[in-house]
């Protein structure tokens, strides 16, 4: 099934601008330089996962020394350089842990921050291939130029950045996997700052009634795991014609496994094949559009460790 351009680029208006802003390398070098020379970045944007998903509002804020904040409809994750908090809105719970380098690395693997990882990553396009400049267009009233590339790793994924012709920084992008899978990010507002963002930006205020959870030991219900699968996996593993015969829409389907056999070994997440797929150290890698957050991985592992009960 082909994705109509009107859907794939919802919000893009105007005609294609004939003149291109420069070579792909020049555009990416400018994009990287502008992000790395800034002290703060704030982006208000929409994220849409196709097929089937509507645009959802996100807010991203980045600061030096590993500080970040991402607010989405389902989650708020905040790091101040020493502590990281992950708040799940679905059950009004949060985790708190000492921040490590792996927290920032896992955060930067999220599709939701792909266009702006150069704020932290010295050579963000070092391992990408097939980089080329595309056409210019108007996005949200701003002239941008597409720069496309193939991302490293398996399965094969392609991506584009919408580089603002004036600012020199991407105002969004797309990540494509498979025939139909696509994530679209489009900035409403983007601000680069030479001054550090306020410390309060990267502080976490515990919401009313929220409970603190230890993801390593807390008992996890299948309902929490099902929400993660529904958000990230059922595009390929729905009940109609699930890929590899693995249906992740029900407890029975998860425990039955796919054509290759069971993917869950109750009580033993380390020997459950699904964890290898989700941690990208097995094939196929799931989900193909990007690794789950550390919080989601810990939730699934905790459920398996507790016996993978319904």
C-alpha positions as CSV (number, residue, x, y, z in Angstrom):
1,X,0.0,0.0,0.0
2,X,1.4,3.4,-1.0
3,X,1.1,6.3,1.5
4,X,-0.5,9.3,-0.2
5,X,1.7,12.3,-0.2
6,X,-1.0,14.4,1.4
7,X,-1.0,12.1,4.4
8,X,2.7,11.5,4.5
9,X,3.4,15.2,4.5
10,X,0.4,16.6,6.2
11,X,0.9,20.3,7.0
12,X,3.3,20.9,4.1
13,X,1.9,23.7,2.0
14,X,3.0,25.6,-1.1
15,X,4.8,24.6,-4.2
16,X,8.2,23.1,-4.6
17,X,10.9,25.7,-4.8
18,X,13.2,25.2,-7.8
19,X,16.5,26.3,-6.3
20,X,18.1,24.0,-3.9
21,X,19.8,25.4,-0.8
22,X,23.1,23.6,-1.3
23,X,24.8,20.2,-1.3
24,X,23.7,17.5,1.1
25,X,27.0,17.6,2.9
26,X,26.9,21.4,3.2
27,X,23.4,21.3,4.6
28,X,24.2,18.6,7.2
29,X,27.4,20.3,8.2
30,X,25.5,23.6,8.8
31,X,22.7,21.7,10.7
32,X,25.3,20.0,12.9
33,X,27.3,23.2,13.5
34,X,24.3,25.2,14.5
35,X,23.0,22.6,17.0
36,X,26.4,22.0,18.6
37,X,27.2,25.7,19.0
38,X,23.9,26.3,20.8
39,X,23.6,26.0,24.5
40,X,19.8,25.2,24.5
41,X,17.2,23.9,22.1
42,X,13.4,24.0,22.5
43,X,11.2,22.3,19.9
44,X,7.4,22.1,19.9
45,X,6.3,19.6,17.2
46,X,4.0,16.9,16.1
47,X,4.8,13.3,15.7
48,X,2.7,11.0,13.6
49,X,3.2,7.2,13.1
50,X,1.8,5.7,9.9
51,X,-0.2,3.7,9.0
52,X,-3.1,4.7,11.2
53,X,-1.8,7.1,13.7
54,X,-2.8,10.8,14.0
55,X,-0.4,13.6,14.8
56,X,0.4,14.0,18.5
57,X,2.0,17.0,20.3
58,X,5.5,16.7,21.7
59,X,7.9,19.2,23.4
60,X,11.7,18.6,23.4
61,X,14.2,20.6,25.4
62,X,17.9,20.0,25.4
63,X,20.8,21.5,27.4
64,X,24.5,20.8,27.6
65,X,26.0,18.3,30.0
66,X,23.4,15.6,29.2
67,X,20.3,17.6,30.1
68,X,17.1,16.7,28.3
69,X,13.4,16.8,28.7
70,X,10.8,15.2,26.4
71,X,7.0,15.6,26.9
72,X,4.6,13.4,25.0
73,X,1.0,12.4,25.4
74,X,2.0,9.2,27.2
75,X,5.3,10.0,29.0
76,X,7.6,12.7,30.4
77,X,11.2,11.9,30.7
78,X,13.6,14.4,32.3
79,X,17.3,14.4,33.1
80,X,19.3,17.1,34.8
81,X,22.8,15.6,34.3
82,X,22.8,13.6,37.5
83,X,19.3,12.1,37.8
84,X,16.8,10.8,35.3
85,X,13.1,10.5,35.9
86,X,10.6,8.7,33.7
87,X,6.9,9.4,34.3
88,X,4.2,7.2,32.8
89,X,0.9,9.0,32.5
90,X,-1.2,5.9,32.0
91,X,-0.8,4.8,35.6
92,X,0.5,8.0,37.2
93,X,3.8,6.4,38.2
94,X,7.5,7.3,37.8
95,X,11.0,6.0,38.2
96,X,14.0,7.8,39.5
97,X,17.6,6.7,39.0
98,X,21.2,8.0,38.8
99,X,21.9,9.2,35.3
100,X,24.5,7.4,33.3
101,X,25.9,7.7,29.8
102,X,23.6,4.9,28.7
103,X,20.6,7.0,29.6
104,X,21.5,9.7,27.1
105,X,22.4,7.1,24.4
106,X,19.1,5.3,24.8
107,X,17.3,8.7,24.7
108,X,19.0,9.6,21.4
109,X,17.9,6.3,19.8
110,X,14.2,7.4,20.1
111,X,12.6,8.3,16.7
112,X,11.0,11.3,18.6
113,X,14.4,13.1,18.8
114,X,16.1,11.9,15.6
115,X,16.2,15.3,13.8
116,X,18.1,17.0,16.6
117,X,20.5,14.3,17.9
118,X,23.4,16.5,16.6
119,X,23.0,18.7,19.6
120,X,24.8,15.9,21.6
121,X,26.4,13.7,18.9
122,X,29.7,14.9,17.5
123,X,29.4,13.1,14.1
124,X,25.7,12.2,13.9
125,X,25.8,11.1,10.2
126,X,29.1,9.3,10.3
127,X,27.6,5.8,9.6
128,X,24.7,6.9,7.3
129,X,24.9,6.1,3.6
130,X,23.2,7.3,0.4
131,X,23.1,10.9,1.6
132,X,21.6,13.2,-1.0
133,X,19.8,16.5,-1.3
134,X,16.2,16.6,-2.5
135,X,13.8,19.3,-3.4
136,X,12.9,22.4,-1.4
137,X,9.4,23.1,-0.1
138,X,7.4,25.2,2.3
139,X,6.7,23.5,5.7
140,X,4.6,25.4,8.3
141,X,5.4,28.6,6.4
142,X,9.2,28.0,6.4
143,X,11.3,27.1,3.3
144,X,13.1,23.8,3.9
145,X,15.2,21.4,1.9
146,X,15.0,17.6,2.1
147,X,18.1,15.7,2.8
148,X,17.6,11.9,2.6
149,X,19.8,9.1,3.8
150,X,19.9,5.4,4.8
151,X,20.4,4.8,8.5
152,X,22.9,2.2,9.8
153,X,21.8,-1.1,11.2
154,X,19.2,-3.7,10.3
155,X,16.5,-3.8,9.2
156,X,17.0,-1.2,6.5
157,X,15.5,2.2,7.4
158,X,15.6,5.4,5.4
159,X,15.2,8.9,6.7
160,X,14.9,12.5,5.6
161,X,15.6,15.8,7.4
162,X,13.7,19.0,6.6
163,X,16.5,21.5,6.9
164,X,15.4,25.2,7.3
165,X,16.9,27.2,4.5
166,X,17.4,30.2,6.8
167,X,18.2,28.7,10.2
168,X,20.2,25.9,8.8
169,X,18.7,23.5,11.3
170,X,16.2,20.7,10.7
171,X,12.6,21.5,11.4
172,X,11.6,17.9,11.4
173,X,12.0,14.8,9.4
174,X,10.7,11.3,8.5
175,X,11.9,7.8,9.3
176,X,10.6,5.0,7.0
177,X,10.7,1.3,7.6
178,X,9.2,-1.4,5.4
179,X,6.6,-0.6,2.8
180,X,4.2,1.5,4.9
181,X,5.8,2.2,8.2
182,X,6.7,5.9,8.6
183,X,7.2,8.4,11.5
184,X,6.8,12.0,10.6
185,X,8.1,14.9,12.8
186,X,7.1,18.5,12.1
187,X,8.1,21.5,14.2
188,X,5.6,24.2,15.0
189,X,8.2,26.2,16.9
190,X,12.0,25.8,17.1
191,X,14.3,28.0,19.2
192,X,18.1,27.8,19.5
193,X,19.6,29.6,22.5
194,X,23.1,30.8,23.2
195,X,22.1,31.1,26.9
196,X,21.6,28.0,29.1
197,X,18.0,27.0,29.6
198,X,16.8,27.6,33.2
199,X,17.6,24.8,35.7
200,X,13.9,24.4,36.3
201,X,13.5,23.2,32.7
202,X,15.3,20.0,33.7
203,X,13.7,19.5,37.1
204,X,11.0,17.0,37.8
205,X,7.9,17.9,39.9
206,X,6.1,14.8,41.1
207,X,2.5,15.0,39.8
208,X,-0.3,14.8,42.4
209,X,-0.8,11.2,43.6
210,X,2.0,9.8,41.5
211,X,3.7,6.7,42.9
212,X,7.4,6.0,42.7
213,X,8.2,2.6,41.1
214,X,11.4,0.5,41.1
215,X,11.2,-1.0,37.6
216,X,13.7,-3.7,38.5
217,X,11.6,-5.2,41.2
218,X,8.0,-3.9,40.8
219,X,5.3,-6.4,39.8
220,X,4.1,-5.6,36.3
221,X,0.6,-6.5,35.0
222,X,0.1,-7.6,31.4
223,X,-2.1,-4.5,30.9
224,X,1.1,-2.3,31.1
225,X,2.9,-4.6,28.6
226,X,-0.1,-4.7,26.3
227,X,-0.1,-0.9,26.1
228,X,3.6,-0.9,25.0
229,X,2.9,-3.5,22.3
230,X,-0.2,-1.6,21.1
231,X,1.7,1.6,20.8
232,X,4.8,0.2,19.1
233,X,4.2,-3.3,17.6
234,X,0.7,-4.0,16.3
235,X,1.4,-2.3,13.0
236,X,3.3,-5.5,12.1
237,X,2.0,-7.9,14.7
238,X,-1.7,-7.3,14.7
239,X,-4.3,-10.0,14.8
240,X,-5.3,-9.9,11.0
241,X,-2.1,-11.2,9.4
242,X,0.7,-10.9,11.9
243,X,4.3,-10.9,10.7
244,X,6.1,-14.2,11.4
245,X,2.8,-15.5,12.9
246,X,3.4,-13.5,16.1
247,X,0.2,-11.8,17.3
248,X,0.9,-9.2,20.1
249,X,-2.7,-8.0,20.5
250,X,-3.6,-10.5,23.2
251,X,-2.1,-12.4,26.2
252,X,-2.7,-15.7,24.4
253,X,-1.0,-14.5,21.3
254,X,2.0,-13.2,23.1
255,X,2.4,-16.5,25.1
256,X,1.8,-18.7,22.0
257,X,4.6,-17.0,20.1
258,X,5.1,-17.1,16.3
259,X,6.2,-19.5,13.6
260,X,9.6,-19.8,15.2
261,X,8.1,-20.9,18.5
262,X,7.7,-19.2,21.9
263,X,9.1,-15.7,22.5
264,X,8.5,-15.6,26.2
265,X,10.2,-17.8,28.8
266,X,8.3,-17.0,32.0
267,X,10.5,-15.9,34.9
268,X,13.6,-15.6,32.6
269,X,13.8,-12.4,30.6
270,X,17.4,-13.0,29.6
271,X,16.4,-16.2,27.8
272,X,13.1,-14.8,26.3
273,X,13.6,-14.3,22.6
274,X,11.4,-11.2,22.5
275,X,13.9,-9.3,24.7
276,X,16.7,-10.0,22.2
277,X,14.6,-8.6,19.5
278,X,13.6,-5.5,21.5
279,X,17.2,-4.9,22.7
280,X,18.4,-5.0,19.0
281,X,20.8,-7.9,19.7
282,X,18.8,-10.4,17.8
283,X,17.1,-10.7,14.4
284,X,14.6,-9.4,13.5
285,X,15.0,-6.2,15.4
286,X,11.8,-4.9,16.9
287,X,10.3,-2.5,16.5
288,X,12.0,-1.7,13.2
289,X,11.5,2.1,13.5
290,X,13.5,2.4,16.7
291,X,14.3,0.8,20.0
292,X,11.9,1.1,22.9
293,X,12.8,3.3,25.8
294,X,14.8,1.9,28.7
295,X,11.6,2.3,30.8
296,X,9.5,0.2,28.4
297,X,12.2,-2.5,28.1
298,X,12.4,-2.7,31.9
299,X,8.6,-2.9,32.1
300,X,8.5,-5.9,29.8
301,X,11.5,-7.5,31.5
302,X,9.9,-7.0,34.9
303,X,6.7,-8.6,33.7
304,X,8.5,-11.7,32.4
305,X,10.7,-12.0,35.5
306,X,7.5,-11.9,37.7
307,X,6.2,-14.9,35.8
308,X,4.6,-13.3,32.7
309,X,1.2,-13.6,34.3
310,X,-2.1,-12.3,32.8
